[in-house]
């Protein structure tokens, strides 16, 4: 329980002893949030008190806020186990009452926590969830915060293009709405630009960030930005004295706020500046202080983990003691009863258990049937929705694309050379973009049809004839690239002729297209494998790095987006065709030397 002397300077007597009320819970939550940097222990106790009061008056929203703050304060103190426990508890309550702003606040914090421990997949899930809610309820602050977090995560996972696109989306949203969230955007973008060695541009963004932080008096943001500015100047080899001044200011603010992460970064920067200036004594001094801070943080984490493990151990001991006592009492009680009484009780118990089991089984079967019926209905509704999507993709979406393509073609024919060179280039961009989108919709529609096709019509298909037709269709590409396509003896199988044509054409066309050799070579063969045919399509093309072997069969997975055209759906279609014929598809590739796609198809049945 929170004692009055601990909070005498923070809480007035009248409020501290006031009756439990919603206003009191809200005030305590604000107080805990306000002082969480100055005194984490005190803030945690205030949040606990707020939770207790909220539970007494059944104020669910206030209780969730208090638990969220307990998680936030635990995270600030590097106790991630407790932080996650409180945050997930708060999230469950907020989901139950559909508190969207509260859900967004908790999911962004969970995302940041998982990001800091390199759990990037979980972090991306919670960041994206925050963004979806922010856009749904038109909350600019959460939307910008989520975009910034997704951008940092994309950069950390080497998705640079996506990272900068997300940063610019956040910047555009912030400028449009004059949001203070721009401070975080420019701060994070500045740090990324430092990593990209774009120091001048980084400093410009960081200066803007610092100005916004100062206008809203966000001191931890100011301190972090001072550190980033100092780091940029050091790496740029510009004005070490100014860099030192920035780092000292960042250190001073961090020490007042007791933000050890920012303080440690400032000490590391000052150690590096001192070393570059030849003052190794100061460099050692700053390094030692930084190490001491790091050791202190690790000690806190270890102490928290030790305390938690000790508590679990003691709780387990108490449970075992109670079980032991209960067992002893049962044994003594059993000895006092006569054998006939025991048999009677056991008989009654057995009949009762049997009845309960039969009743439970019946109830379970009824619930299972109800769940299956609901899932079947949901699946049917989902299929209907997807069929509607396919209709929109094939009609409603293609119509405006045809209009764009037609008019851009008309502009190109009539006005090419009459406007300036930029105008001709822009018209080409429009025309090319419309064609790309049309191809993408066609492939997406084809994939959608495959996904929802329950049964396929099969007949005997001579694959030698199929490959002859494909060679004729691809003859221009083969001649233009001077490609050599070798086709071995292929079997006749039971399959869908249209899908087989699409499967082999996609794979052979890819083997020719994704090839940087002067004389592309493609080899199609088939081998016997028990009750299946094992097909292989080998090329000497650009190859695929091993880390992408599983991803390449996903929708929209294009590894090379600049030199080679495509929609990123072709291999996903191939995989779906093979699976619908009860086969498997995989690849073996060496980057720069070529790729072999393997797949199996069943033999003709007797």
LOVO-280238 format. One record per residue (C-alpha): x, y, z; residue number from 1. Coordinates in nm, 2 decimals. Layout:
x,y,z,resi
X,Y,Z,NUM $
...
This chain:
x,y,z,resi
0.00,0.00,0.00,1 $
0.12,0.35,-0.09,2 $
0.21,0.55,0.23,3 $
0.12,0.91,0.27,4 $
0.48,1.03,0.34,5 $
0.61,0.90,0.01,6 $
0.38,1.12,-0.19,7 $
0.34,1.42,0.04,8 $
0.48,1.66,-0.22,9 $
0.28,1.51,-0.51,10 $
-0.06,1.45,-0.37,11 $
-0.26,1.69,-0.16,12 $
-0.42,1.57,0.17,13 $
-0.77,1.63,0.04,14 $
-0.73,1.42,-0.27,15 $
-0.52,1.14,-0.10,16 $
-0.80,1.08,0.15,17 $
-1.09,1.16,-0.09,18 $
-1.35,0.89,-0.14,19 $
-1.29,0.65,-0.43,20 $
-1.42,0.80,-0.75,21 $
-1.36,0.81,-1.13,22 $
-1.20,1.15,-1.09,23 $
-0.96,1.02,-0.83,24 $
-0.85,0.73,-1.05,25 $
-0.80,0.96,-1.35,26 $
-0.60,1.20,-1.14,27 $
-0.38,0.92,-1.00,28 $
-0.32,0.79,-1.35,29 $
-0.21,1.13,-1.48,30 $
0.02,1.17,-1.17,31 $
0.18,0.83,-1.23,32 $
0.24,0.91,-1.60,33 $
0.38,1.26,-1.53,34 $
0.64,1.13,-1.27,35 $
0.74,0.80,-1.43,36 $
1.07,0.94,-1.55,37 $
1.15,1.14,-1.23,38 $
1.08,0.85,-0.99,39 $
0.98,0.52,-1.14,40 $
0.93,0.35,-0.80,41 $
0.69,0.62,-0.68,42 $
0.50,0.63,-1.01,43 $
0.46,0.25,-1.00,44 $
0.31,0.27,-0.65,45 $
0.07,0.55,-0.76,46 $
-0.04,0.34,-1.06,47 $
-0.10,0.04,-0.82,48 $
-0.31,0.26,-0.59,49 $
-0.51,0.38,-0.89,50 $
-0.57,0.02,-1.00,51 $
-0.70,-0.07,-0.65,52 $
-0.94,0.23,-0.64,53 $
-1.06,0.15,-0.99,54 $
-1.13,-0.21,-0.90,55 $
-1.33,-0.10,-0.59,56 $
-1.56,0.12,-0.79,57 $
-1.56,-0.11,-1.10,58 $
-1.41,0.16,-1.32,59 $
-1.28,-0.07,-1.60,60 $
-1.13,0.19,-1.83,61 $
-0.94,0.35,-1.54,62 $
-0.82,0.01,-1.43,63 $
-0.69,-0.07,-1.77,64 $
-0.51,0.26,-1.79,65 $
-0.34,0.20,-1.45,66 $
-0.23,-0.15,-1.55,67 $
-0.09,-0.01,-1.88,68 $
0.11,0.25,-1.68,69 $
0.24,-0.03,-1.45,70 $
0.37,-0.20,-1.77,71 $
0.51,0.12,-1.91,72 $
0.70,0.20,-1.59,73 $
0.83,-0.16,-1.57,74 $
0.95,-0.13,-1.93,75 $
1.12,0.20,-1.85,76 $
1.30,0.01,-1.57,77 $
1.41,-0.26,-1.81,78 $
1.19,-0.53,-1.64,79 $
1.06,-0.67,-1.96,80 $
0.90,-0.98,-1.81,81 $
0.67,-0.78,-1.58,82 $
0.62,-0.51,-1.85,83 $
0.48,-0.77,-2.09,84 $
0.26,-0.93,-1.82,85 $
0.10,-0.59,-1.73,86 $
0.07,-0.47,-2.09,87 $
-0.10,-0.79,-2.22,88 $
-0.34,-0.77,-1.92,89 $
-0.42,-0.41,-2.01,90 $
-0.47,-0.50,-2.38,91 $
-0.72,-0.78,-2.29,92 $
-0.93,-0.55,-2.08,93 $
-0.92,-0.27,-2.35,94 $
-1.02,-0.52,-2.62,95 $
-1.31,-0.64,-2.40,96 $
-1.45,-0.29,-2.37,97 $
-1.35,-0.19,-2.73,98 $
-1.14,0.11,-2.61,99 $
-0.97,0.17,-2.95,100 $
-0.75,0.46,-2.82,101 $
-0.64,0.25,-2.53,102 $
-0.57,-0.05,-2.75,103 $
-0.35,0.16,-2.98,104 $
-0.16,0.30,-2.68,105 $
-0.08,-0.05,-2.56,106 $
0.00,-0.21,-2.90,107 $
0.25,0.06,-2.98,108 $
0.42,0.01,-2.65,109 $
0.42,-0.37,-2.70,110 $
0.56,-0.32,-3.05,111 $
0.85,-0.10,-2.91,112 $
0.92,-0.36,-2.64,113 $
0.95,-0.64,-2.89,114 $
1.15,-0.42,-3.13,115 $
1.41,-0.35,-2.85,116 $
1.46,-0.73,-2.79,117 $
1.49,-0.80,-3.17,118 $
1.15,-0.98,-3.20,119 $
1.08,-0.81,-3.53,120 $
0.79,-1.02,-3.64,121 $
0.59,-0.96,-3.33,122 $
0.69,-0.59,-3.33,123 $
0.57,-0.55,-3.69,124 $
0.23,-0.71,-3.59,125 $
0.17,-0.46,-3.31,126 $
0.30,-0.16,-3.50,127 $
0.07,-0.24,-3.79,128 $
-0.22,-0.30,-3.56,129 $
-0.16,0.05,-3.41,130 $
-0.15,0.20,-3.76,131 $
-0.48,0.03,-3.86,132 $
-0.65,0.17,-3.55,133 $
-0.50,0.52,-3.59,134 $
-0.63,0.54,-3.95,135 $
-0.97,0.39,-3.86,136 $
-1.04,0.65,-3.58,137 $
-0.84,0.93,-3.76,138 $
-0.60,0.96,-3.47,139 $
-0.30,1.14,-3.63,140 $
-0.07,1.10,-3.33,141 $
-0.10,0.72,-3.33,142 $
-0.08,0.70,-3.71,143 $
0.25,0.89,-3.72,144 $
0.39,0.70,-3.43,145 $
0.31,0.37,-3.59,146 $
0.45,0.48,-3.93,147 $
0.78,0.59,-3.76,148 $
0.80,0.26,-3.57,149 $
0.74,0.06,-3.89,150 $
1.00,0.26,-4.07,151 $
1.26,0.20,-3.80,152 $
1.18,-0.17,-3.81,153 $
1.20,-0.19,-4.19,154 $
1.54,-0.02,-4.18,155 $
1.66,-0.27,-3.91,156 $
1.56,-0.56,-4.13,157 $
1.74,-0.41,-4.43,158 $
1.43,-0.30,-4.62,159 $
1.57,0.05,-4.68,160 $
1.33,0.15,-4.97,161 $
1.03,0.06,-4.76,162 $
1.18,0.24,-4.45,163 $
1.22,0.57,-4.63,164 $
0.87,0.54,-4.79,165 $
0.72,0.50,-4.45,166 $
0.92,0.79,-4.31,167 $
0.79,1.02,-4.59,168 $
0.43,0.90,-4.53,169 $
0.47,1.00,-4.17,170 $
0.62,1.33,-4.27,171 $
0.34,1.40,-4.51,172 $
0.08,1.32,-4.26,173 $
0.25,1.53,-3.99,174 $
0.29,1.84,-4.22,175 $
-0.07,1.81,-4.34,176 $
-0.21,1.81,-3.98,177 $
0.07,2.02,-3.82,178 $
0.13,1.74,-3.57,179 $
0.40,1.74,-3.30,180 $
0.46,1.38,-3.41,181 $
0.69,1.53,-3.68,182 $
0.95,1.57,-3.40,183 $
0.98,1.19,-3.37,184 $
0.96,1.14,-3.75,185 $
1.26,1.38,-3.81,186 $
1.45,1.24,-3.51,187 $
1.42,0.88,-3.63,188 $
1.48,0.98,-4.00,189 $
1.79,1.18,-3.89,190 $
1.94,0.88,-3.72,191 $
1.88,0.66,-4.02,192 $
2.04,0.92,-4.25,193 $
2.35,0.92,-4.02,194 $
2.37,0.54,-4.08,195 $
2.35,0.61,-4.45,196 $
2.64,0.86,-4.42,197 $
2.41,1.15,-4.53,198 $
2.53,1.37,-4.25,199 $
2.42,1.72,-4.37,200 $
2.07,1.60,-4.45,201 $
2.06,1.42,-4.11,202 $
2.16,1.74,-3.93,203 $
1.89,1.94,-4.10,204 $
1.62,1.69,-4.00,205 $
1.75,1.67,-3.64,206 $
1.76,2.05,-3.60,207 $
1.39,2.06,-3.70,208 $
1.32,1.78,-3.46,209 $
1.49,1.96,-3.18,210 $
1.30,2.28,-3.24,211 $
0.96,2.09,-3.22,212 $
1.07,1.91,-2.91,213 $
1.17,2.24,-2.75,214 $
0.83,2.40,-2.84,215 $
0.64,2.12,-2.66,216 $
0.91,2.09,-2.38,217 $
0.96,1.72,-2.44,218 $
1.29,1.70,-2.26,219 $
1.39,1.33,-2.32,220 $
1.33,1.40,-2.70,221 $
1.56,1.71,-2.68,222 $
1.83,1.51,-2.50,223 $
1.82,1.23,-2.75,224 $
1.83,1.47,-3.04,225 $
2.14,1.65,-2.89,226 $
2.31,1.31,-2.88,227 $
2.22,1.24,-3.25,228 $
2.35,1.58,-3.36,229 $
2.68,1.52,-3.18,230 $
2.71,1.18,-3.34,231 $
2.65,1.32,-3.69,232 $
2.91,1.59,-3.64,233 $
3.17,1.33,-3.52,234 $
3.12,1.10,-3.82,235 $
3.12,1.39,-4.06,236 $
3.45,1.51,-3.90,237 $
3.30,1.86,-3.85,238 $
3.34,2.09,-3.55,239 $
3.42,1.85,-3.26,240 $
3.38,2.13,-3.01,241 $
3.02,2.18,-3.12,242 $
2.96,1.81,-3.11,243 $
3.10,1.80,-2.75,244 $
2.87,2.09,-2.65,245 $
2.57,1.89,-2.79,246 $
2.67,1.58,-2.61,247 $
2.71,1.76,-2.28,248 $
2.37,1.92,-2.31,249 $
2.22,1.58,-2.39,250 $
2.40,1.43,-2.09,251 $
2.28,1.71,-1.85,252 $
1.92,1.66,-1.94,253 $
1.94,1.28,-1.93,254 $
2.09,1.30,-1.58,255 $
1.82,1.53,-1.45,256 $
1.55,1.30,-1.60,257 $
1.74,0.99,-1.49,258 $
1.71,0.83,-1.84,259 $
2.00,0.59,-1.83,260 $
1.99,0.49,-2.20,261 $
2.03,0.85,-2.32,262 $
2.28,0.92,-2.05,263 $
2.49,0.62,-2.15,264 $
2.48,0.72,-2.52,265 $
2.60,1.07,-2.43,266 $
2.89,0.93,-2.23,267 $
3.00,0.71,-2.52,268 $
2.99,1.01,-2.76,269 $
3.19,1.22,-2.52,270 $
3.45,0.94,-2.48,271 $
3.49,0.92,-2.86,272 $
3.52,1.30,-2.89,273 $
3.79,1.31,-2.61,274 $
3.98,1.03,-2.78,275 $
3.98,1.21,-3.12,276 $
4.10,1.53,-2.94,277 $
4.39,1.33,-2.78,278 $
4.25,1.37,-2.43,279 $
4.27,1.00,-2.34,280 $
4.23,1.06,-1.97,281 $
3.88,1.21,-2.02,282 $
3.80,0.95,-2.28,283 $
3.87,0.68,-2.02,284 $
3.67,0.87,-1.76,285 $
3.36,0.89,-1.98,286 $
3.39,0.53,-2.09,287 $
3.41,0.42,-1.73,288 $
3.10,0.61,-1.64,289 $
2.92,0.46,-1.94,290 $
3.02,0.11,-1.84,291 $
2.91,0.17,-1.48,292 $
2.56,0.28,-1.61,293 $
2.54,-0.03,-1.83,294 $
2.65,-0.26,-1.54,295 $
2.38,-0.09,-1.32,296 $
2.11,-0.16,-1.58,297 $
2.22,-0.52,-1.61,298 $
2.22,-0.56,-1.23,299 $
1.87,-0.42,-1.21,300 $
1.75,-0.67,-1.47,301 $
1.93,-0.96,-1.29,302 $
1.78,-0.85,-0.95,303 $
1.43,-0.84,-1.10,304 $
1.47,-1.18,-1.26,305 $
1.62,-1.33,-0.94,306 $
1.34,-1.19,-0.73,307 $
1.08,-1.32,-0.97,308 $
1.24,-1.67,-0.98,309 $
1.27,-1.67,-0.59,310 $
0.90,-1.58,-0.56,311 $
0.80,-1.86,-0.80,312 $
1.02,-2.11,-0.61,313 $
0.86,-2.01,-0.27,314 $
0.52,-2.03,-0.42,315 $
0.59,-2.38,-0.56,316 $
0.72,-2.49,-0.21,317 $
0.40,-2.37,-0.05,318 $
0.19,-2.56,-0.31,319 $
0.38,-2.88,-0.25,320 $
0.34,-2.85,0.13,321 $
-0.04,-2.80,0.10,322 $
-0.06,-3.10,-0.14,323 $
0.14,-3.31,0.11,324 $
-0.09,-3.21,0.40,325 $
-0.40,-3.27,0.20,326 $
-0.28,-3.62,0.10,327 $
-0.20,-3.71,0.47,328 $
-0.54,-3.60,0.58,329 $
-0.71,-3.81,0.31,330 $
-0.51,-4.12,0.41,331 $
-0.61,-4.08,0.78,332 $
-0.97,-4.03,0.68,333 $
-0.97,-4.34,0.46,334 $
-0.85,-4.56,0.74,335 $
-1.14,-4.46,0.96,336 $
-1.41,-4.58,0.72,337 $
-1.52,-4.94,0.69,338 $
-1.46,-5.12,0.37,339 $
-1.83,-5.14,0.29,340 $
-1.86,-4.76,0.32,341 $
-1.57,-4.71,0.09,342 $
-1.71,-4.95,-0.17,343 $
-2.05,-4.77,-0.15,344 $
-1.89,-4.42,-0.19,345 $
-1.67,-4.54,-0.47,346 $
-1.97,-4.69,-0.65,347 $
-2.16,-4.37,-0.62,348 $
-1.86,-4.17,-0.73,349 $
-1.80,-4.40,-1.03,350 $
-2.16,-4.37,-1.14,351 $
-2.14,-3.99,-1.10,352 $
-1.82,-3.96,-1.29,353 $
-1.96,-4.18,-1.57,354 $
-2.27,-3.96,-1.59,355 $
-2.06,-3.65,-1.60,356 $
-1.83,-3.79,-1.87,357 $
-2.13,-3.89,-2.08,358 $
-2.30,-3.56,-2.03,359 $
-1.97,-3.37,-2.10,360 $
-1.91,-3.57,-2.42,361 $
-2.26,-3.50,-2.54,362 $
-2.22,-3.12,-2.46,363 $
-1.88,-3.13,-2.63,364 $
-2.02,-3.29,-2.94,365 $
-2.30,-3.03,-2.96,366 $
-2.05,-2.74,-2.92,367 $
-1.82,-2.90,-3.18,368 $
-2.10,-2.93,-3.43,369 $
-2.21,-2.57,-3.36,370 $
-1.85,-2.45,-3.41,371 $
-1.82,-2.65,-3.74,372 $
-2.15,-2.51,-3.87,373 $
-2.04,-2.16,-3.79,374 $
-1.70,-2.21,-3.95,375 $
-1.86,-2.36,-4.26,376 $
-2.09,-2.06,-4.28,377 $
-1.80,-1.82,-4.23,378 $
-1.61,-2.00,-4.50,379 $
-1.90,-1.98,-4.74,380 $
-1.93,-1.60,-4.67,381 $
-1.56,-1.56,-4.72,382 $
-1.57,-1.74,-5.06,383 $
-1.86,-1.52,-5.17,384 $
-1.67,-1.21,-5.07,385 $
-1.36,-1.33,-5.26,386 $
-1.56,-1.40,-5.57,387 $
-1.70,-1.05,-5.55,388 $
-1.34,-0.93,-5.52,389 $
-1.25,-1.12,-5.83,390 $
-1.54,-0.96,-6.02,391 $
-1.42,-0.61,-5.91,392 $
-1.07,-0.69,-6.02,393 $
-1.18,-0.82,-6.36,394 $
-1.43,-0.55,-6.44,395 $
-1.46,-0.24,-6.22,396 $
-1.08,-0.20,-6.16,397 $
-0.98,-0.27,-6.52,398 $
-1.22,-0.02,-6.67,399 $
-1.05,0.30,-6.54,400 $
-0.71,0.14,-6.62,401 $
-0.82,0.10,-6.98,402 $
-0.93,0.46,-6.99,403 $
-0.60,0.58,-6.85,404 $
-0.41,0.36,-7.09,405 $
-0.61,0.47,-7.39,406 $
-0.59,0.84,-7.33,407 $
-0.22,0.82,-7.24,408 $
-0.16,0.64,-7.57,409 $
-0.36,0.90,-7.75,410 $
-0.16,1.18,-7.59,411 $
0.16,1.00,-7.69,412 $
0.06,0.97,-8.05,413 $
-0.08,1.32,-8.10,414 $
0.15,1.53,-7.89,415 $
0.48,1.34,-7.88,416 $
0.76,1.59,-7.96,417 $
0.52,1.89,-7.94,418 $
0.56,1.94,-7.56,419 $
0.88,1.96,-7.36,420 $
1.09,1.64,-7.30,421 $
0.96,1.61,-6.94,422 $
0.60,1.60,-7.07,423 $
0.69,1.31,-7.31,424 $
0.86,1.13,-7.02,425 $
0.56,1.18,-6.79,426 $
0.32,1.04,-7.05,427 $
0.54,0.73,-7.09,428 $
0.53,0.68,-6.71,429 $
0.15,0.70,-6.71,430 $
0.12,0.46,-7.01,431 $
0.37,0.21,-6.86,432 $
0.21,0.23,-6.51,433 $
-0.13,0.15,-6.65,434 $
0.01,-0.15,-6.84,435 $
0.18,-0.28,-6.53,436 $
-0.14,-0.24,-6.32,437 $
-0.34,-0.42,-6.59,438 $
-0.09,-0.71,-6.59,439 $
-0.10,-0.72,-6.21,440 $
-0.48,-0.74,-6.20,441 $
-0.48,-1.02,-6.46,442 $
-0.24,-1.23,-6.26,443 $
-0.42,-1.15,-5.93,444 $
-0.75,-1.26,-6.09,445 $
-0.59,-1.58,-6.22,446 $
-0.44,-1.65,-5.87,447 $
-0.77,-1.58,-5.70,448 $
-0.95,-1.82,-5.94,449 $
-0.70,-2.09,-5.86,450 $
-0.72,-2.04,-5.48,451 $
-1.10,-2.09,-5.48,452 $
-1.13,-2.36,-5.74,453 $
-1.24,-2.67,-5.55,454 $
-1.22,-2.92,-5.84,455 $
-1.04,-2.91,-6.17,456 $
-1.13,-3.10,-6.48,457 $
-0.86,-3.34,-6.58,458 $
-0.78,-3.54,-6.90,459 $
-0.48,-3.70,-7.05,460 $
-0.23,-3.44,-7.15,461 $
0.08,-3.50,-7.38,462 $
0.34,-3.27,-7.23,463 $
0.56,-3.30,-7.54,464 $
0.29,-3.13,-7.74,465 $
0.24,-2.87,-7.46,466 $
0.61,-2.78,-7.46,467 $
0.61,-2.75,-7.85,468 $
0.32,-2.50,-7.83,469 $
0.51,-2.31,-7.55,470 $
0.82,-2.30,-7.77,471 $
0.62,-2.14,-8.05,472 $
0.46,-1.88,-7.82,473 $
0.80,-1.79,-7.67,474 $
0.99,-1.80,-8.01,475 $
1.04,-1.42,-8.02,476 $
1.19,-1.41,-7.67,477 $
1.40,-1.71,-7.75,478 $
1.53,-1.56,-8.08,479 $
1.59,-1.22,-7.93,480 $
1.80,-1.36,-7.64,481 $
1.96,-1.63,-7.86,482 $
1.85,-1.87,-7.60,483 $
1.89,-2.25,-7.62,484 $
1.59,-2.45,-7.49,485 $
1.64,-2.82,-7.46,486 $
1.34,-3.04,-7.39,487 $
1.38,-3.41,-7.30,488 $
1.12,-3.68,-7.35,489 $
0.81,-3.59,-7.14,490 $
0.53,-3.82,-7.03,491 $
0.15,-3.81,-7.08,492 $
-0.02,-3.74,-6.76,493 $
-0.37,-3.68,-6.62,494 $
-0.41,-3.31,-6.56,495 $
-0.58,-2.99,-6.66,496 $
-0.43,-2.89,-7.00,497 $
-0.48,-2.52,-6.95,498 $
-0.31,-2.52,-6.61,499 $
-0.03,-2.74,-6.74,500 $
0.03,-2.49,-7.02,501 $
0.04,-2.20,-6.77,502 $
0.27,-2.39,-6.53,503 $
0.54,-2.48,-6.79,504 $
0.51,-2.14,-6.97,505 $
0.56,-1.94,-6.65,506 $
0.87,-2.15,-6.55,507 $
1.03,-2.15,-6.90,508 $
0.96,-1.78,-6.96,509 $
1.12,-1.69,-6.62,510 $
1.43,-1.90,-6.70,511 $
1.48,-1.69,-7.01,512 $
1.38,-1.35,-6.86,513 $
1.58,-1.37,-6.54,514 $
1.91,-1.45,-6.72,515 $
2.21,-1.22,-6.75,516 $
2.42,-1.45,-6.97,517 $
2.49,-1.38,-7.34,518 $
2.36,-1.72,-7.43,519 $
2.08,-1.83,-7.20,520 $
2.03,-2.20,-7.16,521 $
1.71,-2.38,-7.04,522 $
1.68,-2.75,-7.00,523 $
1.34,-2.93,-6.93,524 $
1.36,-3.29,-6.82,525 $
1.15,-3.56,-6.64,526 $
1.25,-3.85,-6.42,527 $
1.05,-4.14,-6.27,528 $
0.99,-4.13,-5.89,529 $
0.77,-4.42,-5.77,530 $
0.41,-4.31,-5.84,531 $
0.50,-3.96,-5.95,532 $
0.69,-3.78,-6.23,533 $
0.98,-3.56,-6.11,534 $
1.01,-3.26,-6.35,535 $
1.30,-3.01,-6.35,536 $
1.35,-2.68,-6.54,537 $
1.72,-2.57,-6.52,538 $
1.87,-2.24,-6.63,539 $
2.20,-2.06,-6.61,540 $
2.05,-1.73,-6.51,541 $
2.10,-1.49,-6.22,542 $
2.01,-1.74,-5.95,543 $
1.83,-1.68,-5.62,544 $
2.00,-1.63,-5.28,545 $
1.92,-1.91,-5.03,546 $
1.74,-1.68,-4.78,547 $
1.46,-1.62,-5.05,548 $
1.41,-1.99,-5.15,549 $
1.09,-2.01,-4.93,550 $
0.97,-1.66,-4.99,551 $
0.98,-1.67,-5.37,552 $
0.65,-1.87,-5.40,553 $
0.46,-1.60,-5.21,554 $
0.23,-1.34,-5.38,555 $
0.40,-1.02,-5.48,556 $
0.75,-1.16,-5.40,557 $
0.98,-0.99,-5.66,558 $
1.34,-1.01,-5.57,559 $
1.47,-0.79,-5.86,560 $
1.24,-0.49,-5.91,561 $
1.45,-0.26,-6.13,562 $
1.60,-0.46,-6.42,563 $
1.33,-0.72,-6.48,564 $
0.96,-0.66,-6.53,565 $
0.69,-0.87,-6.37,566 $
0.41,-0.87,-6.12,567 $
0.55,-1.11,-5.85,568 $
0.25,-1.35,-5.88,569 $
0.38,-1.60,-6.15,570 $
0.55,-1.85,-5.91,571 $
0.26,-1.83,-5.66,572 $
0.03,-1.94,-5.95,573 $
0.28,-2.22,-6.03,574 $
0.28,-2.34,-5.67,575 $
-0.10,-2.34,-5.66,576 $
-0.13,-2.54,-5.99,577 $
0.11,-2.80,-5.87,578 $
-0.07,-2.84,-5.53,579 $
-0.40,-2.87,-5.70,580 $
-0.26,-3.17,-5.89,581 $
-0.14,-3.32,-5.56,582 $
0.22,-3.24,-5.63,583 $
0.50,-3.04,-5.47,584 $
0.73,-2.77,-5.60,585 $
1.07,-2.65,-5.48,586 $
1.40,-2.51,-5.61,587 $
1.78,-2.54,-5.59,588 $
1.98,-2.23,-5.68,589 $
2.32,-2.08,-5.66,590 $
2.33,-1.70,-5.68,591 $
2.49,-1.58,-6.00,592 $
2.51,-1.93,-6.16,593 $
2.15,-2.04,-6.22,594 $
1.84,-2.21,-6.08,595 $
1.66,-2.54,-6.11,596 $
1.29,-2.56,-6.03,597 $
1.17,-2.91,-5.93,598 $
0.81,-3.03,-5.91,599 $
0.62,-3.36,-5.90,600 $
0.30,-3.46,-6.07,601 $
0.11,-3.79,-6.04,602 $
0.14,-4.06,-6.30,603 $
-0.16,-4.18,-6.51,604 $
-0.37,-4.40,-6.29,605 $
-0.45,-4.76,-6.40,606 $
